[in-house]
């Protein structure tokens, strides 16, 4: 757990007594944007955690990313997963592995993080802003919860669309199929 003591003297006393550990927070600068405007669409292939947060950063920077995902958006994916669980009907493109949020959407929602990496705080703050439990910001091993992940992923996608509408057009969410060769 992280907390701030009232002043530097109290902090030094707590550290000296072995009751606390001093932590230096490194603030990361925002990425430097290129000198030229991005022309055309920015494409994010795969709407798992990395793709979602990359698209969110791009949308916040004024781009309007096109999200391309093999599986379905959350609402359709829930239906596809339920069909598999109840009737063993497998949609090869929309299931536990493929679809918005990636494989983690149907895990138990635990996050393995690099807790000492200052970039993690941005991700956690975004998860909380999209409906995650505020304890994500302070727990050593955060747990989002499968019951919340679908809603969080849906709100992340909606936020990317909202930001794109505000900039230069509506970003999309497109499904694609892939057939292995051979």
MDAnalysis code that builds the backbone (N, CA, C; Angstrom):
import MDAnalysis as mda
import numpy as np

u = mda.Universe.empty(546, n_residues=182, atom_resindex=np.repeat(np.arange(182), 3), trajectory=True)
u.add_TopologyAttr("name", ["N", "CA", "C"] * 182)
u.add_TopologyAttr("resid", np.arange(1, 183))
u.add_TopologyAttr("resname", ["UNK", "UNK", "UNK", "UNK", "UNK", "UNK", "UNK", "UNK", "UNK", "UNK", "UNK", "UNK", "UNK", "UNK", "UNK", "UNK", "UNK", "UNK", "UNK", "UNK", "UNK", "UNK", "UNK", "UNK", "UNK", "UNK", "UNK", "UNK", "UNK", "UNK", "UNK", "UNK", "UNK", "UNK", "UNK", "UNK", "UNK", "UNK", "UNK", "UNK", "UNK", "UNK", "UNK", "UNK", "UNK", "UNK", "UNK", "UNK", "UNK", "UNK", "UNK", "UNK", "UNK", "UNK", "UNK", "UNK", "UNK", "UNK", "UNK", "UNK", "UNK", "UNK", "UNK", "UNK", "UNK", "UNK", "UNK", "UNK", "UNK", "UNK", "UNK", "UNK", "UNK", "UNK", "UNK", "UNK", "UNK", "UNK", "UNK", "UNK", "UNK", "UNK", "UNK", "UNK", "UNK", "UNK", "UNK", "UNK", "UNK", "UNK", "UNK", "UNK", "UNK", "UNK", "UNK", "UNK", "UNK", "UNK", "UNK", "UNK", "UNK", "UNK", "UNK", "UNK", "UNK", "UNK", "UNK", "UNK", "UNK", "UNK", "UNK", "UNK", "UNK", "UNK", "UNK", "UNK", "UNK", "UNK", "UNK", "UNK", "UNK", "UNK", "UNK", "UNK", "UNK", "UNK", "UNK", "UNK", "UNK", "UNK", "UNK", "UNK", "UNK", "UNK", "UNK", "UNK", "UNK", "UNK", "UNK", "UNK", "UNK", "UNK", "UNK", "UNK", "UNK", "UNK", "UNK", "UNK", "UNK", "UNK", "UNK", "UNK", "UNK", "UNK", "UNK", "UNK", "UNK", "UNK", "UNK", "UNK", "UNK", "UNK", "UNK", "UNK", "UNK", "UNK", "UNK", "UNK", "UNK", "UNK", "UNK", "UNK", "UNK", "UNK", "UNK", "UNK", "UNK", "UNK", "UNK", "UNK", "UNK", "UNK"])
u.atoms.positions = np.array([
    [0.848, -1.162, 0.000],
    [0.000, 0.000, 0.000],
    [0.898, 1.230, 0.000],
    [0.476, 2.238, -0.696],
    [1.238, 3.472, -0.771],
    [0.467, 4.577, -0.062],
    [1.181, 5.382, 0.720],
    [0.549, 6.526, 1.359],
    [1.561, 7.645, 1.489],
    [1.059, 8.828, 1.664],
    [1.919, 9.997, 1.834],
    [1.823, 10.454, 3.279],
    [2.962, 10.703, 3.866],
    [3.005, 11.221, 5.235],
    [2.989, 12.750, 5.166],
    [2.657, 13.401, 6.273],
    [2.419, 14.846, 6.230],
    [3.626, 15.693, 5.826],
    [4.830, 15.231, 6.129],
    [5.987, 16.037, 5.771],
    [7.222, 15.140, 5.654],
    [8.308, 15.725, 5.175],
    [9.545, 14.971, 4.959],
    [10.107, 14.419, 6.259],
    [9.976, 15.141, 7.360],
    [10.481, 14.672, 8.655],
    [9.757, 13.385, 9.073],
    [8.451, 13.354, 8.952],
    [7.667, 12.164, 9.294],
    [8.045, 10.993, 8.395],
    [8.288, 11.275, 7.111],
    [8.695, 10.219, 6.192],
    [10.038, 9.625, 6.605],
    [11.015, 10.488, 6.897],
    [12.348, 9.998, 7.299],
    [12.268, 9.197, 8.588],
    [11.440, 9.635, 9.532],
    [11.290, 8.923, 10.802],
    [10.673, 7.542, 10.572],
    [9.674, 7.443, 9.722],
    [9.023, 6.152, 9.453],
    [9.984, 5.199, 8.755],
    [10.783, 5.713, 7.842],
    [11.771, 4.877, 7.147],
    [12.842, 4.428, 8.129],
    [13.344, 5.343, 8.954],
    [14.386, 5.010, 9.927],
    [13.912, 3.957, 10.926],
    [12.631, 3.985, 11.286],
    [12.077, 3.020, 12.241],
    [11.724, 1.692, 11.575],
    [11.919, 1.593, 10.267],
    [11.601, 0.359, 9.560],
    [10.113, 0.164, 9.315],
    [9.331, 1.199, 9.469],
    [7.886, 1.108, 9.276],
    [7.455, 1.405, 7.848],
    [8.351, 1.956, 7.066],
    [8.004, 2.342, 5.706],
    [9.230, 2.245, 4.823],
    [8.984, 2.283, 3.551],
    [10.052, 2.279, 2.559],
    [9.829, 3.492, 1.664],
    [10.870, 4.256, 1.444],
    [10.750, 5.432, 0.594],
    [10.649, 4.985, -0.859],
    [9.729, 5.585, -1.600],
    [9.532, 5.254, -3.001],
    [9.643, 6.538, -3.799],
    [10.502, 6.502, -4.795],
    [10.633, 7.639, -5.695],
    [9.741, 7.380, -6.898],
    [8.825, 8.269, -7.165],
    [7.933, 8.147, -8.323],
    [8.577, 8.847, -9.502],
    [8.745, 8.111, -10.555],
    [9.268, 8.699, -11.780],
    [8.087, 9.047, -12.671],
    [7.955, 10.291, -12.979],
    [6.890, 10.718, -13.884],
    [7.415, 10.632, -15.306],
    [6.661, 9.976, -16.139],
    [7.061, 9.834, -17.535],
    [6.533, 10.999, -18.352],
    [7.362, 11.531, -19.214],
    [6.859, 12.590, -20.089],
    [5.911, 11.991, -21.125],
    [5.028, 12.810, -21.632],
    [4.178, 12.361, -22.725],
    [5.073, 12.123, -23.940],
    [4.717, 11.151, -24.778],
    [5.539, 10.906, -25.969],
    [5.583, 12.144, -26.854],
    [6.695, 12.342, -27.498],
    [6.852, 13.456, -28.429],
    [6.189, 13.047, -29.736],
    [5.310, 13.885, -30.212],
    [4.615, 13.591, -31.452],
    [5.481, 13.999, -32.635],
    [5.288, 13.315, -33.733],
    [6.040, 13.626, -34.942],
    [5.729, 15.006, -35.469],
    [6.586, 15.466, -36.344],
    [6.429, 16.806, -36.899],
    [5.375, 16.850, -38.011],
    [5.079, 15.688, -38.605],
    [4.113, 15.660, -39.696],
    [2.810, 15.032, -39.233],
    [1.724, 15.529, -39.790],
    [0.405, 14.981, -39.479],
    [0.297, 13.580, -40.066],
    [-0.334, 12.689, -39.323],
    [-0.579, 11.345, -39.839],
    [-1.711, 11.441, -40.842],
    [-1.458, 10.963, -42.039],
    [-2.488, 11.007, -43.080],
    [-3.098, 9.623, -43.212],
    [-4.359, 9.590, -43.461],
    [-5.043, 8.312, -43.594],
    [-5.392, 7.749, -42.227],
    [-5.751, 6.506, -42.200],
    [-6.182, 5.858, -40.976],
    [-5.021, 5.190, -40.267],
    [-5.053, 5.252, -38.957],
    [-4.141, 4.486, -38.129],
    [-4.863, 3.181, -37.837],
    [-4.193, 2.068, -38.019],
    [-4.832, 0.768, -37.853],
    [-4.205, 0.046, -36.672],
    [-5.055, -0.477, -35.796],
    [-4.614, -1.305, -34.678],
    [-5.182, -2.696, -34.927],
    [-4.294, -3.661, -35.111],
    [-4.721, -5.031, -35.385],
    [-4.657, -5.812, -34.083],
    [-5.808, -6.268, -33.643],
    [-5.914, -7.021, -32.399],
    [-6.394, -6.111, -31.286],
    [-7.548, -6.428, -30.717],
    [-8.153, -5.588, -29.697],
    [-8.088, -6.289, -28.344],
    [-6.917, -6.886, -28.075],
    [-6.635, -7.373, -26.737],
    [-6.170, -6.189, -25.907],
    [-5.620, -6.442, -24.730],
    [-5.201, -5.322, -23.871],
    [-4.216, -4.367, -24.546],
    [-3.183, -4.889, -25.199],
    [-2.190, -4.010, -25.824],
    [-2.822, -3.181, -26.938],
    [-3.641, -3.805, -27.773],
    [-4.295, -3.086, -28.855],
    [-5.253, -2.024, -28.352],
    [-6.032, -2.372, -27.320],
    [-6.979, -1.405, -26.766],
    [-6.271, -0.175, -26.221],
    [-5.216, -0.390, -25.436],
    [-4.543, 0.758, -24.835],
    [-3.717, 1.531, -25.855],
    [-3.201, 0.859, -26.889],
    [-2.524, 1.576, -27.976],
    [-3.532, 2.461, -28.713],
    [-4.707, 1.900, -28.996],
    [-5.747, 2.672, -29.691],
    [-6.218, 3.851, -28.845],
    [-6.326, 3.647, -27.542],
    [-6.734, 4.742, -26.657],
    [-5.705, 5.864, -26.695],
    [-4.418, 5.516, -26.628],
    [-3.373, 6.559, -26.700],
    [-3.419, 7.281, -28.035],
    [-3.597, 6.533, -29.113],
    [-3.675, 7.156, -30.437],
    [-4.874, 8.092, -30.533],
    [-6.023, 7.638, -30.035],
    [-7.227, 8.468, -30.086],
    [-7.047, 9.736, -29.254],
    [-6.395, 9.619, -28.105],
    [-6.147, 10.805, -27.273],
    [-5.189, 11.774, -27.952],
    [-4.351, 11.261, -28.850],
    [-3.404, 12.106, -29.573],
    [-4.026, 12.718, -30.825],
    [-5.317, 12.461, -31.049],
    [-5.995, 13.066, -32.187],
    [-6.110, 12.180, -33.403],
    [-5.598, 10.963, -33.331],
    [-5.758, 10.031, -34.450],
    [-7.141, 9.400, -34.355],
    [-7.557, 8.741, -35.371],
    [-8.837, 8.035, -35.329],
    [-8.571, 6.588, -35.730],
    [-8.122, 5.799, -34.795],
    [-7.683, 4.447, -35.132],
    [-8.823, 3.544, -35.589],
    [-8.510, 2.718, -36.556],
    [-9.410, 1.667, -36.995],
    [-8.988, 0.416, -36.247],
    [-9.896, -0.163, -35.468],
    [-9.606, -1.359, -34.689],
    [-10.017, -2.577, -35.509],
    [-9.087, -3.482, -35.729],
    [-9.384, -4.697, -36.476],
    [-9.163, -5.882, -35.555],
    [-10.180, -6.693, -35.417],
    [-10.138, -7.824, -34.486],
    [-10.767, -9.045, -35.143],
    [-10.153, -10.181, -34.960],
    [-10.687, -11.433, -35.506],
    [-12.039, -11.778, -34.876],
    [-12.175, -11.556, -33.593],
    [-13.399, -11.918, -32.888],
    [-14.389, -10.775, -32.832],
    [-15.442, -10.992, -32.072],
    [-16.563, -10.052, -32.015],
    [-16.387, -9.021, -30.904],
    [-17.165, -7.926, -31.000],
    [-17.253, -7.005, -29.859],
    [-17.819, -7.749, -28.648],
    [-17.691, -7.157, -27.477],
    [-18.026, -7.844, -26.227],
    [-19.441, -8.410, -26.218],
    [-20.431, -7.613, -26.614],
    [-21.818, -8.075, -26.528],
    [-22.036, -9.341, -27.343],
    [-21.544, -9.360, -28.591],
    [-21.676, -10.546, -29.446],
    [-20.821, -11.692, -28.926],
    [-19.667, -11.365, -28.426],
    [-18.760, -12.386, -27.909],
    [-19.374, -13.107, -26.714],
    [-20.060, -12.387, -25.837],
    [-20.742, -13.028, -24.705],
    [-21.729, -14.080, -25.217],
    [-22.472, -13.735, -26.245],
    [-23.433, -14.672, -26.823],
    [-22.716, -15.898, -27.391],
    [-21.596, -15.679, -28.089],
    [-20.836, -16.787, -28.681],
    [-20.246, -17.702, -27.612],
    [-19.713, -17.112, -26.544],
    [-19.146, -17.908, -25.447],
    [-20.254, -18.694, -24.746],
    [-21.412, -18.074, -24.536],
    [-22.540, -18.772, -23.913],
    [-22.999, -19.949, -24.760],
    [-23.029, -19.775, -26.085],
    [-23.420, -20.870, -26.980],
    [-22.446, -22.034, -26.854],
    [-21.184, -21.727, -26.672],
    [-20.201, -22.799, -26.486],
    [-20.408, -23.498, -25.141],
    [-20.582, -22.730, -24.088],
    [-20.727, -23.321, -22.762],
    [-22.012, -24.140, -22.632],
    [-23.088, -23.680, -23.253],
    [-24.384, -24.355, -23.097],
    [-24.596, -25.484, -24.105],
    [-24.180, -25.260, -25.369],
    [-24.502, -26.230, -26.412],
    [-23.273, -26.775, -27.132],
    [-22.095, -26.362, -26.685],
    [-20.825, -26.761, -27.304],
    [-20.739, -26.345, -28.778],
    [-21.369, -25.218, -29.112],
    [-21.279, -24.648, -30.462],
    [-20.117, -23.660, -30.469],
    [-19.056, -23.997, -31.182],
    [-17.853, -23.166, -31.192],
    [-17.819, -22.281, -32.426],
    [-17.734, -20.996, -32.211],
    [-17.461, -20.060, -33.297],
    [-15.946, -19.924, -33.336],
    [-15.291, -20.385, -34.402],
    [-13.820, -20.363, -34.427],
    [-13.221, -18.960, -34.402],
    [-14.035, -17.950, -34.681],
    [-13.526, -16.580, -34.696],
    [-13.977, -15.733, -33.516],
    [-14.868, -16.232, -32.684],
    [-15.359, -15.451, -31.541],
    [-15.625, -16.425, -30.402],
    [-14.692, -16.450, -29.453],
    [-14.766, -17.445, -28.385],
    [-13.955, -16.954, -27.190],
    [-13.472, -17.843, -26.374],
    [-12.676, -17.442, -25.211],
    [-11.396, -16.711, -25.614],
    [-10.854, -17.030, -26.774],
    [-9.577, -16.450, -27.188],
    [-9.714, -15.222, -28.077],
    [-10.668, -15.242, -28.991],
    [-10.756, -14.188, -29.987],
    [-11.944, -13.281, -29.724],
    [-11.692, -11.983, -29.738],
    [-12.737, -10.983, -29.555],
    [-12.213, -9.826, -28.729],
    [-13.022, -8.793, -28.642],
    [-12.621, -7.584, -27.926],
    [-12.181, -7.913, -26.508],
    [-11.045, -7.388, -26.132],
    [-10.488, -7.634, -24.801],
    [-9.493, -8.775, -24.766],
    [-9.453, -9.584, -25.821],
    [-8.513, -10.696, -25.878],
    [-8.873, -11.818, -24.917],
    [-7.956, -12.746, -24.771],
    [-8.193, -13.925, -23.938],
    [-8.456, -13.563, -22.481],
    [-7.889, -12.482, -22.011],
    [-8.045, -12.098, -20.614],
    [-9.450, -11.698, -20.212],
    [-10.309, -11.391, -21.181],
    [-11.676, -10.989, -20.851],
    [-12.419, -12.099, -20.117],
    [-12.059, -13.342, -20.392],
    [-12.731, -14.465, -19.731],
    [-11.814, -15.198, -18.757],
    [-10.767, -14.536, -18.321],
    [-9.947, -15.110, -17.254],
    [-10.546, -14.613, -15.945],
    [-9.843, -14.778, -14.858],
    [-10.415, -14.295, -13.599],
    [-10.062, -12.841, -13.329],
    [-9.438, -12.180, -14.280],
    [-9.214, -10.754, -14.174],
    [-8.011, -10.328, -13.372],
    [-7.111, -11.264, -13.053],
    [-5.906, -10.861, -12.317],
    [-4.926, -10.214, -13.281],
    [-4.221, -9.234, -12.779],
    [-3.211, -8.569, -13.590],
    [-1.844, -8.851, -13.019],
    [-0.939, -9.299, -13.859],
    [0.443, -9.398, -13.435],
    [1.097, -8.148, -13.975],
    [1.568, -7.316, -13.095],
    [2.073, -6.019, -13.537],
    [3.521, -5.822, -13.131],
    [4.117, -4.886, -13.771],
    [5.443, -4.417, -13.377],
    [5.182, -3.239, -12.445],
    [4.895, -3.541, -11.188],
    [4.416, -2.517, -10.264],
    [5.384, -1.361, -10.083],
    [6.632, -1.547, -10.409],
    [7.595, -0.457, -10.247],
    [7.766, 0.349, -11.533],
    [7.039, 0.000, -12.560],
    [7.101, 0.732, -13.819],
    [6.067, 1.857, -13.757],
    [6.484, 3.104, -13.881],
    [5.541, 4.214, -13.734],
    [4.422, 4.238, -14.773],
    [4.604, 3.537, -15.904],
    [3.545, 3.519, -16.919],
    [2.328, 2.723, -16.470],
    [2.529, 1.809, -15.522],
    [1.428, 0.976, -15.048],
    [0.321, 1.835, -14.444],
    [0.669, 2.893, -13.778],
    [-0.327, 3.751, -13.127],
    [-1.316, 4.327, -14.139],
    [-0.827, 4.683, -15.336],
    [-1.724, 5.203, -16.377],
    [-2.761, 4.149, -16.773],
    [-2.311, 2.932, -16.944],
    [-3.218, 1.848, -17.331],
    [-4.241, 1.609, -16.224],
    [-3.768, 1.549, -15.002],
    [-4.678, 1.327, -13.873],
    [-5.693, 2.463, -13.758],
    [-5.237, 3.695, -13.958],
    [-6.157, 4.839, -13.887],
    [-7.211, 4.738, -14.986],
    [-6.811, 4.300, -16.178],
    [-7.781, 4.119, -17.260],
    [-8.770, 3.005, -16.923],
    [-8.298, 1.916, -16.344],
    [-9.201, 0.826, -15.955],
    [-10.221, 1.307, -14.919],
    [-9.761, 2.096, -13.960],
    [-10.668, 2.635, -12.941],
    [-11.664, 3.597, -13.592],
    [-11.192, 4.455, -14.484],
    [-12.081, 5.412, -15.155],
    [-13.155, 4.707, -15.977],
    [-12.868, 3.500, -16.428],
    [-13.818, 2.744, -17.244],
    [-14.672, 1.786, -16.415],
    [-14.600, 1.907, -15.089],
    [-15.479, 1.101, -14.240],
    [-14.781, 0.107, -13.339],
    [-13.458, 0.097, -13.355],
    [-12.719, -0.799, -12.467],
    [-12.757, -0.311, -11.025],
    [-12.548, -1.223, -10.108],
    [-12.529, -0.903, -8.680],
    [-11.359, 0.039, -8.384],
    [-11.575, 1.121, -7.651],
    [-10.491, 2.050, -7.322],
    [-9.305, 1.392, -6.608],
    [-9.518, 0.229, -6.001],
    [-8.401, -0.461, -5.342],
    [-7.332, -0.912, -6.331],
    [-7.658, -0.902, -7.631],
    [-6.648, -1.232, -8.637],
    [-5.453, -0.288, -8.539],
    [-5.691, 0.912, -8.036],
    [-4.626, 1.913, -7.951],
    [-3.686, 1.681, -6.781],
    [-4.076, 0.838, -5.826],
    [-3.239, 0.656, -4.641],
    [-2.875, -0.794, -4.346],
    [-3.637, -1.758, -4.853],
    [-3.334, -3.159, -4.566],
    [-2.037, -3.588, -5.231],
    [-1.261, -4.402, -4.518],
    [0.005, -4.890, -5.052],
    [-0.223, -5.847, -6.217],
    [-1.209, -6.687, -6.123],
    [-1.568, -7.604, -7.210],
    [-3.036, -7.339, -7.564],
    [-3.282, -6.360, -8.421],
    [-4.648, -5.929, -8.713],
    [-5.490, -7.042, -9.327],
    [-6.764, -7.002, -9.064],
    [-7.717, -7.966, -9.587],
    [-8.905, -7.208, -10.151],
    [-9.046, -7.225, -11.475],
    [-10.129, -6.491, -12.126],
    [-11.445, -7.226, -11.925],
    [-11.443, -8.512, -12.157],
    [-12.657, -9.322, -12.017],
    [-13.328, -9.569, -13.354],
    [-13.557, -10.831, -13.665],
    [-14.213, -11.185, -14.920],
    [-15.581, -10.535, -15.029],
    [-16.263, -10.386, -13.906],
    [-17.593, -9.782, -13.930],
    [-17.549, -8.322, -14.378],
    [-16.402, -7.668, -14.280],
    [-16.276, -6.256, -14.687],
    [-15.571, -6.074, -16.027],
    [-14.786, -7.056, -16.447],
    [-13.954, -6.873, -17.630],
    [-14.753, -6.580, -18.898],
    [-15.850, -7.287, -19.110],
    [-16.644, -7.043, -20.315],
    [-17.112, -5.604, -20.403],
    [-17.626, -5.073, -19.308],
    [-18.068, -3.681, -19.298],
    [-16.927, -2.705, -19.493],
    [-15.786, -2.998, -18.882],
    [-14.616, -2.121, -19.029],
    [-14.150, -2.101, -20.477],
    [-14.076, -3.277, -21.109],
    [-13.650, -3.358, -22.512],
    [-14.648, -2.606, -23.399],
    [-15.932, -2.780, -23.157],
    [-16.959, -2.069, -23.935],
    [-16.786, -0.561, -23.791],
    [-16.559, -0.086, -22.564],
    [-16.385, 1.361, -22.346],
    [-15.074, 1.867, -22.959],
    [-14.012, 1.056, -22.928],
    [-12.760, 1.461, -23.585],
    [-12.991, 1.652, -25.085],
    [-13.671, 0.694, -25.724],
    [-13.969, 0.820, -27.160],
    [-14.816, 2.057, -27.424],
    [-15.827, 2.290, -26.593],
    [-16.694, 3.458, -26.764],
    [-15.907, 4.763, -26.597],
    [-14.966, 4.788, -25.662],
    [-14.146, 5.993, -25.456],
    [-13.256, 6.256, -26.666],
    [-12.715, 5.211, -27.249],
    [-11.884, 5.375, -28.449],
    [-12.733, 5.944, -29.581],
    [-13.956, 5.440, -29.736],
    [-14.872, 5.962, -30.758],
    [-15.216, 7.414, -30.453],
    [-15.545, 7.727, -29.201],
    [-15.900, 9.099, -28.822],
    [-14.766, 10.066, -29.134],
    [-13.551, 9.693, -28.780],
    [-12.406, 10.561, -29.051],
    [-12.189, 10.731, -30.547],
    [-12.402, 9.692, -31.310],
    [-12.253, 9.773, -32.760],
    [-13.299, 10.668, -33.395],
    [-14.512, 10.607, -32.872],
    [-15.571, 11.474, -33.387],
    [-15.227, 12.933, -33.145],
    [-14.565, 13.192, -32.016],
    [-14.201, 14.557, -31.666],
    [-13.061, 15.057, -32.546],
    [-12.253, 14.135, -33.063],
    [-11.131, 14.587, -33.876],
    [-11.544, 14.670, -35.347],
    [-11.267, 13.671, -36.132],
    [-11.482, 13.814, -37.571],
    [-12.324, 12.696, -38.165],
    [-13.243, 12.188, -37.470],
    [-14.075, 11.140, -38.034],
    [-14.274, 10.016, -37.039],
    [-15.046, 9.056, -37.411],
    [-15.407, 7.975, -36.505],
    [-14.479, 6.787, -36.714],
    [-13.763, 6.385, -35.673],
    [-12.972, 5.166, -35.815],
    [-13.913, 3.979, -35.833],
    [-13.461, 2.908, -36.372],
    [-14.335, 1.753, -36.474],
    [-13.852, 0.564, -35.686],
    [-14.695, -0.426, -35.636],
    [-14.341, -1.729, -35.080],
    [-14.754, -2.707, -36.170],
    [-13.817, -3.368, -36.765],
    [-14.101, -4.289, -37.864],
    [-13.625, -5.685, -37.503],
    [-14.429, -6.641, -37.871],
    [-14.026, -8.041, -37.707],
    [-13.385, -8.516, -38.989],
    [-12.464, -9.440, -38.863],
    [-11.863, -10.052, -40.041],
    [-11.736, -11.537, -39.792],
    [-11.680, -12.293, -40.845],
    [-11.492, -13.737, -40.742],
    [-10.105, -14.093, -41.209],
    [-9.614, -15.164, -40.671],
    [-8.305, -15.641, -41.053],
    [-8.416, -17.133, -41.288],
    [-7.932, -17.570, -42.418],
    [-7.920, -18.999, -42.725],
    [-6.481, -19.418, -42.902],
    [-6.019, -20.380, -42.093],
    [-4.634, -20.812, -42.224],
    [-4.382, -21.454, -43.590],
    [-3.198, -21.199, -44.133],
    [-2.824, -21.798, -45.416],
    [-2.562, -23.292, -45.218],
    [-2.862, -24.045, -46.266],
    [-2.518, -25.461, -46.234],
    [-3.587, -26.255, -45.725],
])
